[in-house]
Amino acid sequence: MSLFLNLVIFILGLIILSISSDFLIKSSVRLAHLLRFTTLFIGLVFIAFGTSLPEASVSLVAVIKKYKDIALGNIVGSNIANIGLVLGLSGLIKPLRVDRSLLKKEVSIMVLSTLFLYIFSLDGLLSRLEGLIFIWGFCLFFVFTCKSSKLNKDKEIDSQEFKVGGLFSKVNSKLIIFFYFLLSLAFLLVSANMMVNSGVNIAKFFKISPWIIAITVFSVGTSLPELAASISASVKKVSSLSVGNVIGSNVFNILVVLGLASLIRPITLDKSILNFELPILIIFSIIVPLFVKSGFSRFKSFILFLGYILFLISLF
């Protein structure tokens, strides 16, 4: 298959991925509204889950096809992009002010999950047992977030401030909304398969490591839903959604996506990942709680964005 055709398939897959993930996010948020969840819960669970599905679909398809470099590189790259690119740009557009009491524990869980990823990776393998531990950890995070959301309900802004427009705003049937959710998920998986196959072929053509393609092109492409959701929330002055989306997405990527991926097939890691990419992810993750304390000013957001650009440059 020619380079041009692979590029077309990759771009087409990315477009379908973006559209289907947008539909999936809207159906998730609408369902959350119908179930009367708080804004923080929507950001940490529903939107984070929805915006992480591109990463999940790409990584799970990749590990099934035995492209483990793509599976891991996509998650590590996406988590770095979520902080540097998504929070960086969101804060540049409009400074993010968040009630730190709402996110203090959730941010700690994000940092801990990142540290556990590094610790589990020290032997060069993410085993099925470690994948199971990740899944168990997410179950605890989910239960904790549900309880935390209820406790902080009086502090939360009205979830209707983050409205879902268009078709979904007029649908009041939970069953119909769930059908749209499943349909979007199906298109998401098909487009992920298109991206993985064409991405590997492009990497082979240019004789570039699939890891580099995954941690740059794949990660940025699959982080577009997070970027769109967080910028939209920032413009609408719903800062808790902007930050909550990134925190929830990063936790979901590590605990659920890598957890499931390593359960399907244990993932081997190159030592270079332990020496560079994972430490960079830890640094970005530790910066978040420091910035949450006083808010994401435009200057701090610029530092995050600049750090991400420098990270991309260092890979080549």
C-alpha positions in Angstrom: 0.0 0.0 0.0 1.4 3.4 -1.0 2.4 6.1 1.5 -0.3 8.5 0.1 -3.0 5.9 0.7 -1.8 5.2 4.2 -1.8 8.9 5.0 -5.3 9.3 3.6 -6.5 6.3 5.7 -4.7 7.7 8.8 -6.3 11.1 8.4 -9.7 9.7 7.6 -9.4 7.5 10.7 -8.5 10.5 12.8 -11.5 12.4 11.5 -13.9 9.6 12.2 -12.3 9.1 15.6 -12.8 12.8 16.5 -16.4 12.9 15.3 -17.4 9.6 17.0 -15.7 10.7 20.2 -17.6 14.0 20.1 -20.9 12.1 19.8 -19.8 9.8 22.5 -18.9 12.7 24.9 -22.2 14.5 24.2 -24.2 11.3 24.8 -22.3 10.6 28.0 -22.8 14.2 29.3 -26.5 14.2 28.4 -26.9 10.9 30.2 -25.2 12.3 33.2 -27.5 15.3 33.2 -30.6 13.0 33.0 -29.2 11.1 35.9 -28.6 14.4 37.8 -24.8 14.0 38.4 -22.7 17.0 39.5 -20.4 19.0 37.2 -17.3 17.6 39.0 -18.5 14.0 38.6 -19.3 14.6 34.9 -15.8 16.0 34.4 -13.9 13.3 36.3 -15.9 10.3 35.1 -18.2 10.8 32.1 -16.2 13.3 30.1 -12.9 11.9 31.1 -14.1 8.4 30.2 -15.5 9.7 26.9 -12.4 11.7 25.9 -10.1 8.8 26.8 -11.9 6.3 24.5 -9.7 7.3 21.5 -6.6 6.4 23.5 -8.3 3.3 24.8 -9.4 2.1 21.4 -6.1 2.8 19.8 -4.0 1.2 22.5 -6.3 -1.9 22.9 -6.4 -2.5 19.2 -2.6 -2.0 19.1 -1.9 -4.5 21.9 -4.2 -7.1 20.3 -2.3 -6.7 17.0 1.0 -7.1 19.1 2.1 -3.5 18.5 3.0 -3.0 22.2 5.1 0.1 21.5 2.1 1.9 20.1 -0.1 0.8 23.0 2.2 2.2 25.6 3.6 5.2 23.7 0.0 6.4 22.9 -0.9 6.4 26.7 2.3 8.0 27.9 2.3 10.6 25.2 -1.4 11.3 25.7 -1.0 11.8 29.4 1.8 14.3 28.8 -0.2 16.0 26.1 -3.2 16.2 28.4 -1.2 18.3 30.9 1.1 20.2 28.7 -1.1 20.8 25.6 -4.6 20.6 27.0 -4.3 22.3 30.3 -1.6 24.6 28.9 -3.8 25.9 26.0 -7.0 26.0 28.2 -5.2 28.2 30.8 -3.8 30.4 28.1 -7.2 31.1 26.7 -8.7 31.7 30.1 -6.9 31.3 33.5 -8.3 28.3 35.4 -9.5 28.8 38.9 -10.5 25.7 40.7 -11.7 25.1 44.3 -8.8 22.9 45.4 -10.9 21.1 48.0 -12.8 19.6 45.1 -9.8 18.2 43.4 -7.1 17.7 46.1 -7.6 14.0 46.5 -8.3 13.3 42.8 -5.0 15.0 41.8 -3.2 12.9 44.4 -4.7 9.7 42.8 -3.4 10.9 39.4 0.1 11.4 40.7 0.0 8.1 42.6 -1.2 6.1 39.5 1.7 7.7 37.5 4.2 6.7 40.1 2.9 3.2 40.3 3.2 2.9 36.5 6.9 3.8 36.8 7.4 1.4 39.7 5.7 -1.5 37.9 7.8 -0.7 34.8 11.1 -1.0 36.5 11.4 -4.7 35.7 10.7 -3.9 32.0 7.3 -5.6 32.0 3.7 -4.7 32.8 2.3 -8.1 33.8 -1.2 -9.3 34.0 -1.1 -9.1 37.8 -0.1 -5.5 37.6 -2.8 -4.9 35.0 -5.3 -6.4 37.5 -4.0 -4.1 40.2 -4.6 -1.1 37.9 -8.2 -2.1 37.2 -8.8 -2.7 41.0 -7.3 0.8 41.6 -9.7 2.4 39.2 -12.7 0.7 40.8 -11.7 2.3 44.1 -11.2 5.7 42.3 -14.6 5.5 40.8 -16.3 4.7 44.1 -14.4 7.5 45.8 -15.3 10.0 43.1 -19.0 9.1 43.4 -18.9 9.7 47.2 -16.8 12.8 46.8 -19.2 14.2 44.2 -22.1 13.8 46.6 -20.3 15.4 49.5 -19.2 18.4 47.4 -22.6 18.9 45.8 -23.2 22.1 47.7 -19.9 23.6 46.4 -20.6 22.6 42.8 -21.8 24.9 40.1 -24.9 23.9 38.2 -24.0 21.1 35.8 -26.3 22.6 33.2 -23.7 25.3 32.7 -22.0 22.8 30.6 -24.9 22.1 28.2 -25.0 19.6 25.4 -26.4 21.3 22.3 -27.9 20.0 19.1 -29.6 16.6 18.8 -28.8 15.3 22.3 -30.2 18.3 24.1 -33.7 17.4 22.8 -33.5 13.7 23.7 -34.9 12.8 27.1 -34.9 9.0 26.7 -32.0 7.3 28.5 -32.4 4.3 26.2 -32.0 6.3 23.0 -29.0 8.2 24.4 -27.4 4.9 25.4 -28.0 3.6 21.8 -26.1 6.7 20.4 -23.3 6.0 22.9 -22.9 2.4 21.7 -23.0 3.5 18.0 -20.4 6.1 18.6 -18.2 3.5 20.4 -18.5 1.2 17.4 -17.2 3.9 15.0 -14.5 4.7 17.5 -13.1 1.2 17.4 -13.3 1.0 13.6 -11.4 4.3 13.2 -8.8 3.2 15.8 -8.1 0.1 13.8 -7.6 2.3 10.6 -5.2 4.5 12.5 -3.1 1.7 14.0 -2.7 -0.1 10.6 -1.9 2.9 8.6 0.3 4.4 11.3 2.5 1.3 11.5 2.8 1.4 7.7 3.8 5.0 7.7 6.4 4.4 10.4 7.9 1.5 8.3 8.0 3.7 5.2 10.0 6.4 7.0 12.0 3.9 9.0 10.8 5.5 12.3 10.2 3.6 15.5 6.4 3.0 16.1 7.1 4.3 19.6 8.0 7.8 18.2 4.9 7.8 16.0 2.7 6.7 19.0 4.1 9.2 21.5 3.8 12.1 19.1 1.2 11.8 16.2 -1.0 9.2 17.9 -1.0 10.9 21.3 -1.8 14.3 19.9 -4.5 13.0 17.7 -6.2 11.0 20.4 -5.9 13.9 22.8 -8.0 16.2 20.6 -11.3 15.3 22.4 -9.7 16.3 25.7 -8.5 19.5 24.2 -11.9 20.4 22.7 -13.7 19.5 25.9 -11.4 21.4 28.2 -11.2 24.5 26.0 -15.0 24.6 25.7 -15.3 24.3 29.5 -12.7 27.0 30.0 -14.5 29.4 27.7 -17.8 28.6 29.5 -16.0 29.5 32.8 -16.4 25.9 34.1 -12.8 25.5 35.3 -13.6 22.4 37.3 -14.5 20.6 34.1 -11.3 21.7 32.3 -9.0 20.4 35.1 -11.3 17.5 36.1 -11.4 16.2 32.6 -7.6 16.0 32.4 -7.2 14.4 35.8 -9.9 11.8 35.2 -8.6 11.1 31.7 -5.0 10.5 32.9 -6.2 8.2 35.7 -8.4 6.3 33.2 -5.6 6.0 30.7 -3.2 4.4 33.2 -5.5 2.4 35.4 -8.1 1.2 32.8 -6.5 1.3 29.4 -3.0 0.1 30.4 -4.7 -2.2 32.9 -6.8 -3.9 30.2 -4.0 -3.8 27.7 -1.6 -5.7 30.0 -4.3 -8.1 30.9 -4.8 -8.9 27.2 -1.1 -9.2 26.6 1.8 -8.3 29.0 3.6 -5.2 27.8 7.4 -5.1 27.6 9.2 -1.8 28.0 12.4 -0.5 26.6 14.9 0.9 29.2 15.0 4.2 27.4 11.3 4.8 28.3 12.2 4.5 32.0 15.1 6.9 31.6 13.2 9.7 29.7 9.5 9.5 28.8 8.2 8.2 32.1 10.2 10.6 34.3 8.9 13.5 32.1 5.3 12.2 32.7 6.0 12.1 36.5 7.3 15.7 36.4 4.3 17.0 34.5 2.0 15.1 36.9 3.6 16.5 40.0 3.3 20.1 38.5 -0.5 19.8 38.4 -1.1 19.8 42.2 1.3 22.6 42.7 -0.6 24.7 40.1 -4.0 23.7 41.4 -3.3 25.4 44.8 -3.1 28.9 43.3 -4.8 28.3 39.9 -3.5 28.0 36.4 -2.6 31.6 35.4 -1.6 32.4 31.8 2.0 32.4 32.8 1.9 29.0 34.4 -0.2 27.6 31.5 2.5 29.0 29.1 5.2 27.1 31.1 3.2 23.9 30.7 2.7 24.4 27.0 6.3 25.4 26.4 7.4 22.3 28.3 5.3 20.1 26.1 6.8 21.7 22.9 10.3 21.2 24.2 9.4 17.5 25.0 8.3 16.9 21.4 11.4 18.5 20.0 13.7 16.4 22.2 12.2 13.2 20.7 13.7 13.9 17.3 
